[in-house]
Amino acid sequence: MVTAFGEDWSLAMAEVETYGRLARKLRQPILEWYYGVMQATLGLLEGRLEDTERVLEAARPHGDRARKWESRFSYRLAIVSLRRE
């Protein structure tokens, strides 16, 4: 697949990992949740379905502490997308 990042997602993954390091350092639930959302999005785009489900499960507690309604809605939407693949 050709994307805005070229034929692979390495640039996007590097940016997401930078975000993740900062989120962990700041220890803010909303940032840690959004890091999981970004990881899951890349996982879906790359077809890493099992990894994506694991990431979604790991991000849930952070999202529930930050924005419970939004987190649960996003989780359910992502699981539906994952199951469709």
C-alpha positions, 0 to 999 in steps of 0.5 A: 500500500502506498501512503502519504508516508511512502510504502511503509509506515515507519515515519508515522510509527516513529512519530507515534513512539515519540508521542508514546514516550512523552505520554508515559513521561507525563503520566496523563491518562488522556495522553496515554489513551490517545497513544493507544488509539494511534497505535491501534489506528496504525495497526489496523492500517497495516493489517496487524489485527491481533496486535491491534486488539491487544493495544485496544485492550491495554489503552482502555483503562487509560481512556476510562480514567480520562474520558470514559464515554468517549473512550468506550465509544471509540473502543467499540467502534474500533472493535467493530472495525477490527472484526470487519477485517 
